[in-house]
């Protein structure tokens, strides 16, 4: 194995790199866990190839890392997906750049290594009718039902990530201007508008739902014990209502966010505006939704135009 913190091996440098990601980049624990897994894989690879000092790794070592990952299997015995391989390589690139910047290595062996091409997959989006069905699923006037209705309305109405939603405090919501202040990736703050249905659901939650749940703090979304609702708890709520609306197979943690972006673009919104609303650092990330809209236009065209399918 690579040497431990007593020497110049990967674990010691990796710990410094992870500290940097926390302090300088403000990464979430979820992202840090992914970096830890990726660097552990790199450690195993270097150990198998008799590289016991990460600063001595060369370009050829990095070029062989991707084929090694393709032949490896994860803890469940499955091959790594292309996206996982690309993410791991990106983590290793960042690690080597850090070593050079900190004076811990003379050069970056990953600089000339080409990343594997990924198949460009389109995010799944629900139709507006399917979204309406999902949003109508929470029935009743109990505190939990009021919370769940507000949760679904804000996920779709503001396009928030689940992690952003559960991090909201009451003071982050402005019902007069119908906006919500949230912290996205890298702890970047943005203000996002939401519509009247979400405003009504949030008002009902704040007036009749949340006080009955005996909140122990300022958080907006409470669990049954009054504590802050967790990301996992919020996802279970979404999944429960997706199943009850017969949409279970179509709904993933990001489905409402994907639908928010796709429906905005379908309605004529500028991609730069959607980028700001989603909190994407690059417009390239947002542009994948324009492909979703184009594919939907093609579907509508072929169904509606009399000469679309004529031979």
C-alpha positions as CSV (number, residue, x, y, z in Angstrom):
1,X,0.0,0.0,0.0
2,X,1.0,3.6,-0.3
3,X,2.8,5.1,2.7
4,X,0.8,6.6,5.5
5,X,0.8,10.0,7.0
6,X,4.3,9.5,8.4
7,X,5.7,9.7,4.9
8,X,5.1,11.3,1.6
9,X,2.5,8.8,0.4
10,X,-1.0,9.4,-0.8
11,X,-3.0,9.3,2.5
12,X,-1.1,12.2,4.1
13,X,-1.3,14.4,1.0
14,X,-5.0,13.3,0.4
15,X,-5.9,14.5,3.9
16,X,-4.4,17.9,3.1
17,X,-6.3,18.0,-0.2
18,X,-9.6,17.1,1.5
19,X,-8.9,19.9,4.1
20,X,-8.4,22.3,1.2
21,X,-11.7,21.2,-0.4
22,X,-13.5,21.9,2.9
23,X,-11.9,25.2,3.7
24,X,-11.3,26.8,0.3
25,X,-14.0,25.1,-1.8
26,X,-16.8,24.6,0.8
27,X,-17.7,21.2,-0.5
28,X,-20.5,19.2,1.1
29,X,-19.9,16.0,3.1
30,X,-21.5,14.1,0.2
31,X,-19.0,15.5,-2.3
32,X,-16.1,14.9,0.2
33,X,-17.1,11.3,0.6
34,X,-17.0,10.9,-3.2
35,X,-13.5,12.4,-3.3
36,X,-12.4,10.0,-0.5
37,X,-13.6,7.0,-2.4
38,X,-11.9,8.2,-5.6
39,X,-8.6,8.9,-3.9
40,X,-8.7,5.5,-2.2
41,X,-9.1,3.9,-5.6
42,X,-6.1,5.9,-6.8
43,X,-4.1,4.7,-3.8
44,X,-4.9,1.1,-4.5
45,X,-3.9,1.6,-8.2
46,X,-0.5,3.2,-7.3
47,X,0.2,0.5,-4.7
48,X,-0.4,-2.3,-7.3
49,X,2.0,-0.5,-9.7
50,X,4.7,-0.1,-7.1
51,X,4.4,3.7,-6.9
52,X,4.8,4.5,-3.2
53,X,5.2,8.2,-3.6
54,X,2.3,10.0,-5.3
55,X,4.5,13.0,-6.2
56,X,6.6,10.5,-8.3
57,X,3.6,9.4,-10.4
58,X,4.2,10.0,-14.1
59,X,2.1,10.6,-17.1
60,X,2.2,6.9,-18.1
61,X,0.9,6.0,-14.7
62,X,-2.1,8.3,-15.2
63,X,-2.7,7.0,-18.7
64,X,-3.0,3.5,-17.4
65,X,-5.3,4.5,-14.6
66,X,-8.4,4.7,-16.7
67,X,-7.9,1.2,-18.3
68,X,-7.3,-0.1,-14.8
69,X,-10.6,1.4,-13.6
70,X,-12.5,-0.1,-16.5
71,X,-11.2,-3.6,-15.4
72,X,-11.9,-3.0,-11.7
73,X,-15.2,-3.7,-9.9
74,X,-16.8,-1.8,-7.0
75,X,-17.8,-3.2,-3.6
76,X,-21.0,-4.8,-5.2
77,X,-18.9,-6.6,-7.7
78,X,-20.1,-4.4,-10.6
79,X,-17.9,-2.6,-13.2
80,X,-17.5,1.1,-12.8
81,X,-19.8,3.2,-15.0
82,X,-18.2,5.6,-17.5
83,X,-19.5,8.5,-15.5
84,X,-17.9,7.1,-12.3
85,X,-14.6,6.7,-14.1
86,X,-14.7,10.2,-15.4
87,X,-15.5,11.6,-12.0
88,X,-12.6,9.6,-10.4
89,X,-10.2,10.9,-13.0
90,X,-11.4,14.4,-12.4
91,X,-10.7,14.0,-8.6
92,X,-7.2,12.7,-9.3
93,X,-6.5,15.6,-11.7
94,X,-7.6,18.1,-9.0
95,X,-5.4,16.3,-6.5
96,X,-2.3,16.5,-8.7
97,X,-3.0,20.2,-9.4
98,X,-3.1,20.7,-5.6
99,X,0.2,19.0,-5.1
100,X,1.9,21.3,-7.6
101,X,0.3,24.4,-6.2
102,X,1.4,23.5,-2.7
103,X,4.9,22.7,-3.8
104,X,4.5,19.0,-3.0
105,X,5.2,17.9,-6.5
106,X,7.3,19.3,-9.3
107,X,4.9,18.7,-12.1
108,X,1.3,17.5,-12.9
109,X,1.3,14.1,-14.6
110,X,-2.4,14.4,-15.4
111,X,-2.1,17.5,-17.5
112,X,-1.8,15.7,-20.8
113,X,-4.1,12.8,-20.0
114,X,-7.3,12.9,-22.1
115,X,-10.6,12.3,-20.2
116,X,-12.8,9.4,-21.5
117,X,-15.7,10.5,-23.6
118,X,-19.1,10.1,-21.9
119,X,-22.3,9.2,-23.6
120,X,-24.5,12.3,-23.4
121,X,-27.6,11.3,-21.6
122,X,-30.7,13.5,-21.4
123,X,-32.2,14.1,-18.0
124,X,-35.6,12.7,-17.4
125,X,-38.5,15.2,-17.2
126,X,-42.1,14.7,-16.4
127,X,-44.9,16.1,-18.5
128,X,-46.8,19.0,-17.0
129,X,-49.8,16.6,-16.5
130,X,-47.6,14.2,-14.6
131,X,-46.2,17.0,-12.5
132,X,-49.7,18.1,-11.6
133,X,-50.6,14.5,-10.6
134,X,-47.6,14.3,-8.3
135,X,-48.2,17.7,-6.7
136,X,-51.8,16.7,-6.1
137,X,-50.8,13.5,-4.3
138,X,-50.5,14.8,-0.7
139,X,-54.0,14.7,0.6
140,X,-55.5,16.0,3.8
141,X,-54.7,18.9,6.2
142,X,-52.4,17.3,8.7
143,X,-49.1,19.0,9.5
144,X,-47.2,16.3,7.6
145,X,-49.5,16.7,4.5
146,X,-49.0,20.4,4.6
147,X,-45.2,20.0,4.8
148,X,-45.2,17.4,2.0
149,X,-47.3,19.6,-0.3
150,X,-45.0,22.6,0.3
151,X,-41.9,20.4,-0.2
152,X,-43.1,19.2,-3.6
153,X,-44.3,22.6,-4.7
154,X,-41.0,24.3,-3.9
155,X,-38.9,21.5,-5.5
156,X,-40.8,22.0,-8.8
157,X,-41.7,25.7,-8.4
158,X,-38.1,26.9,-7.6
159,X,-36.1,24.0,-9.1
160,X,-34.2,23.4,-5.9
161,X,-32.0,20.4,-5.2
162,X,-33.3,18.4,-2.3
163,X,-30.1,19.2,-0.3
164,X,-30.9,22.9,-0.9
165,X,-34.5,22.5,0.2
166,X,-33.8,20.8,3.5
167,X,-31.1,23.4,4.4
168,X,-33.7,26.2,4.2
169,X,-34.6,28.2,7.3
170,X,-37.9,30.1,7.7
171,X,-36.1,33.4,7.2
172,X,-34.9,32.2,3.8
173,X,-38.5,32.4,2.4
174,X,-40.1,35.7,1.4
175,X,-43.8,35.2,0.7
176,X,-44.4,38.8,-0.3
177,X,-41.8,38.8,-3.1
178,X,-42.3,35.0,-3.6
179,X,-38.6,34.3,-3.5
180,X,-36.4,31.9,-1.6
181,X,-32.7,32.3,-0.7
182,X,-30.7,29.1,-0.9
183,X,-27.1,27.9,-0.8
184,X,-26.0,25.8,-3.8
185,X,-22.8,23.9,-4.6
186,X,-19.7,25.6,-3.3
187,X,-21.9,27.5,-0.8
188,X,-22.9,30.0,-3.5
189,X,-26.0,31.9,-2.6
190,X,-28.8,32.6,-5.1
191,X,-32.3,34.1,-4.9
192,X,-35.0,32.1,-6.8
193,X,-38.6,33.1,-7.5
194,X,-41.5,30.7,-7.1
195,X,-45.1,30.8,-8.1
196,X,-48.4,31.3,-6.3
197,X,-49.2,27.6,-5.8
198,X,-45.8,27.2,-3.9
199,X,-46.5,30.5,-2.0
200,X,-49.9,29.1,-0.9
201,X,-48.4,25.8,0.2
202,X,-45.6,27.6,2.1
203,X,-48.1,29.9,3.8
204,X,-50.2,26.9,4.9
205,X,-47.0,25.2,6.2
206,X,-45.9,28.2,8.2
207,X,-49.3,29.1,9.6
208,X,-50.8,25.7,10.3
209,X,-48.3,22.9,9.7
210,X,-44.9,23.8,11.1
211,X,-46.0,25.1,14.5
212,X,-47.8,21.8,15.2
213,X,-44.6,19.9,14.5
214,X,-42.9,21.6,17.4
215,X,-39.8,22.7,15.6
216,X,-36.6,22.8,17.7
217,X,-34.9,25.4,15.5
218,X,-35.3,27.8,12.6
219,X,-35.5,25.2,9.8
220,X,-38.3,25.3,7.4
221,X,-38.9,21.6,6.8
222,X,-39.4,19.6,10.0
223,X,-39.4,15.8,10.6
224,X,-42.0,14.2,12.8
225,X,-39.9,14.9,15.9
226,X,-39.5,18.6,15.1
227,X,-35.9,18.3,13.9
228,X,-34.6,19.4,10.5
229,X,-35.8,17.1,7.8
230,X,-32.9,15.2,6.2
231,X,-32.0,14.8,2.6
232,X,-32.9,11.1,2.8
233,X,-36.1,11.9,4.6
234,X,-37.1,14.3,1.9
235,X,-36.3,11.8,-0.9
236,X,-38.5,9.2,0.9
237,X,-41.4,11.7,0.9
238,X,-41.0,12.4,-2.9
239,X,-40.8,8.6,-3.6
240,X,-43.8,7.9,-1.5
241,X,-46.0,10.3,-3.5
242,X,-44.5,9.3,-6.8
243,X,-45.5,5.7,-6.1
244,X,-49.0,6.8,-5.0
245,X,-49.3,8.8,-8.3
246,X,-48.2,5.8,-10.3
247,X,-45.0,7.7,-11.3
248,X,-42.5,5.7,-9.2
249,X,-40.5,4.4,-12.1
250,X,-40.2,7.9,-13.6
251,X,-39.1,9.9,-10.6
252,X,-35.6,10.2,-9.3
253,X,-34.2,12.7,-6.8
254,X,-33.6,15.3,-9.5
255,X,-36.8,14.7,-11.6
256,X,-38.7,17.8,-10.4
257,X,-35.6,20.0,-10.9
258,X,-35.1,18.5,-14.4
259,X,-38.8,19.2,-15.1
260,X,-38.5,22.8,-13.8
261,X,-35.7,23.5,-16.3
262,X,-37.2,21.7,-19.2
263,X,-40.6,23.3,-18.8
264,X,-39.0,26.8,-18.5
265,X,-37.2,26.2,-21.8
266,X,-40.3,24.8,-23.4
267,X,-42.0,28.0,-22.5
268,X,-39.4,30.2,-24.1
269,X,-37.0,31.0,-21.2
270,X,-33.5,32.0,-22.1
271,X,-30.9,29.4,-21.3
272,X,-28.8,31.9,-19.4
273,X,-31.8,32.7,-17.1
274,X,-32.4,29.0,-16.5
275,X,-28.6,28.7,-15.7
276,X,-29.0,31.4,-13.0
277,X,-32.1,29.9,-11.5
278,X,-30.5,26.4,-11.3
279,X,-27.3,27.8,-9.9
280,X,-25.1,26.1,-12.5
281,X,-21.6,27.5,-12.6
282,X,-21.4,26.9,-16.4
283,X,-24.0,27.4,-19.1
284,X,-22.7,24.1,-20.6
285,X,-24.4,22.2,-17.8
286,X,-27.7,23.9,-18.5
287,X,-27.6,23.5,-22.2
288,X,-28.3,19.7,-21.9
289,X,-31.9,20.8,-21.1
290,X,-32.2,22.5,-24.5
291,X,-31.7,19.0,-26.0
292,X,-34.6,17.8,-23.9
293,X,-36.8,20.5,-25.3
294,X,-35.6,19.8,-28.9
295,X,-36.5,16.2,-28.5
296,X,-39.9,17.1,-27.1
297,X,-40.5,19.5,-30.1
298,X,-39.6,16.6,-32.4
299,X,-42.1,14.3,-30.7
300,X,-44.9,16.9,-30.9
301,X,-44.0,17.7,-34.5
302,X,-44.1,14.1,-35.6
303,X,-47.5,13.6,-33.9
304,X,-49.1,16.8,-35.1
305,X,-47.7,17.7,-38.6
306,X,-49.5,15.9,-41.5
307,X,-46.3,15.4,-43.5
308,X,-44.0,14.6,-40.6
309,X,-44.1,10.8,-41.0
310,X,-45.2,10.6,-44.6
311,X,-42.8,8.5,-46.8
